[in-house]
Amino acid sequence: MVQQSVWVTDTDYRKILVRAVKELNLESCVEIHESLRLFPK
């Protein structure tokens, strides 16, 4: 399974998310994928 949860937001949470993953020692079990909306509404 590639995805168990998806977050969609206009706010950039990348730094906070990466910091939390490192602080919780989850690097070996978390993958972060970034995407781009190709066809906006």
Distance bins in CASP14 RR format, pairs under 12 A and 6 or more apart:
PFRMAT RR
TARGET T0000
AUTHOR 0000-0000-0000
RMODE 2
METHOD distances of the structure
MODEL  1
1 31 0 0 0 0 0 1 0 0 0 0 0
2 31 1 0 0 1 0 0 0 0 0 0 0
2 32 0 0 0 0 0 1 0 0 0 0 0
2 33 1 0 0 1 0 0 0 0 0 0 0
2 35 0 0 0 0 0 1 0 0 0 0 0
3 31 0 0 0 0 1 0 0 0 0 0 0
3 32 0 0 0 0 0 1 0 0 0 0 0
3 33 0 0 0 0 1 0 0 0 0 0 0
3 35 0 0 0 0 0 1 0 0 0 0 0
4 29 0 0 0 0 0 1 0 0 0 0 0
4 30 0 0 0 0 0 1 0 0 0 0 0
4 31 0 0 0 0 0 1 0 0 0 0 0
4 33 0 0 0 0 0 1 0 0 0 0 0
5 17 0 0 0 0 0 1 0 0 0 0 0
5 30 0 0 0 0 0 1 0 0 0 0 0
5 31 0 0 0 0 0 1 0 0 0 0 0
5 32 0 0 0 0 0 1 0 0 0 0 0
5 33 0 0 0 0 0 1 0 0 0 0 0
6 32 0 0 0 0 0 1 0 0 0 0 0
6 33 0 0 0 0 1 0 0 0 0 0 0
6 34 0 0 0 0 0 1 0 0 0 0 0
6 35 0 0 0 0 1 0 0 0 0 0 0
7 13 1 0 0 1 0 0 0 0 0 0 0
7 14 0 0 0 0 0 1 0 0 0 0 0
7 16 0 0 0 0 0 1 0 0 0 0 0
7 17 0 0 0 0 1 0 0 0 0 0 0
7 32 0 0 0 0 1 0 0 0 0 0 0
7 33 0 0 0 0 0 1 0 0 0 0 0
7 34 0 0 0 0 0 1 0 0 0 0 0
7 35 0 0 0 0 0 1 0 0 0 0 0
8 34 0 0 0 0 0 1 0 0 0 0 0
8 35 0 0 0 0 1 0 0 0 0 0 0
8 37 0 0 0 0 1 0 0 0 0 0 0
9 16 0 0 0 0 0 1 0 0 0 0 0
9 17 0 0 0 0 0 1 0 0 0 0 0
9 34 0 0 0 0 0 1 0 0 0 0 0
10 37 0 0 0 0 0 1 0 0 0 0 0
10 40 0 0 0 0 0 1 0 0 0 0 0
11 17 0 0 0 0 0 1 0 0 0 0 0
12 18 0 0 0 0 0 1 0 0 0 0 0
12 34 0 0 0 0 0 1 0 0 0 0 0
13 19 0 0 0 0 0 1 0 0 0 0 0
13 20 0 0 0 0 1 0 0 0 0 0 0
13 21 0 0 0 0 0 1 0 0 0 0 0
13 32 0 0 0 0 0 1 0 0 0 0 0
13 34 0 0 0 0 0 1 0 0 0 0 0
14 20 0 0 0 0 0 1 0 0 0 0 0
14 21 0 0 0 0 0 1 0 0 0 0 0
14 32 1 0 0 1 0 0 0 0 0 0 0
14 33 0 0 0 0 0 1 0 0 0 0 0
14 34 1 0 0 1 0 0 0 0 0 0 0
15 21 0 0 0 0 0 1 0 0 0 0 0
15 22 0 0 0 0 0 1 0 0 0 0 0
15 32 0 0 0 0 0 1 0 0 0 0 0
16 22 0 0 0 0 0 1 0 0 0 0 0
16 23 0 0 0 0 0 1 0 0 0 0 0
16 32 0 0 0 0 0 1 0 0 0 0 0
17 23 0 0 0 0 0 1 0 0 0 0 0
17 24 0 0 0 0 0 1 0 0 0 0 0
17 26 0 0 0 0 0 1 0 0 0 0 0
17 30 0 0 0 0 1 0 0 0 0 0 0
17 31 0 0 0 0 0 1 0 0 0 0 0
17 32 1 0 0 1 0 0 0 0 0 0 0
17 33 0 0 0 0 0 1 0 0 0 0 0
17 34 0 0 0 0 0 1 0 0 0 0 0
18 24 0 0 0 0 0 1 0 0 0 0 0
18 26 0 0 0 0 0 1 0 0 0 0 0
18 27 0 0 0 0 1 0 0 0 0 0 0
18 30 0 0 0 0 1 0 0 0 0 0 0
18 31 0 0 0 0 0 1 0 0 0 0 0
18 32 1 0 0 1 0 0 0 0 0 0 0
18 34 0 0 0 0 0 1 0 0 0 0 0
19 26 0 0 0 0 0 1 0 0 0 0 0
19 27 0 0 0 0 0 1 0 0 0 0 0
19 32 0 0 0 0 0 1 0 0 0 0 0
20 26 0 0 0 0 1 0 0 0 0 0 0
20 27 0 0 0 0 0 1 0 0 0 0 0
20 30 0 0 0 0 1 0 0 0 0 0 0
20 32 0 0 0 0 0 1 0 0 0 0 0
21 27 1 0 0 1 0 0 0 0 0 0 0
21 28 0 0 0 0 1 0 0 0 0 0 0
21 29 0 0 0 0 1 0 0 0 0 0 0
21 30 1 0 1 0 0 0 0 0 0 0 0
21 31 0 0 0 0 1 0 0 0 0 0 0
21 32 1 0 0 1 0 0 0 0 0 0 0
22 28 0 0 0 0 0 1 0 0 0 0 0
22 30 0 0 0 0 1 0 0 0 0 0 0
22 32 0 0 0 0 0 1 0 0 0 0 0
23 30 0 0 0 0 0 1 0 0 0 0 0
24 30 0 0 0 0 1 0 0 0 0 0 0
26 32 0 0 0 0 0 1 0 0 0 0 0
END
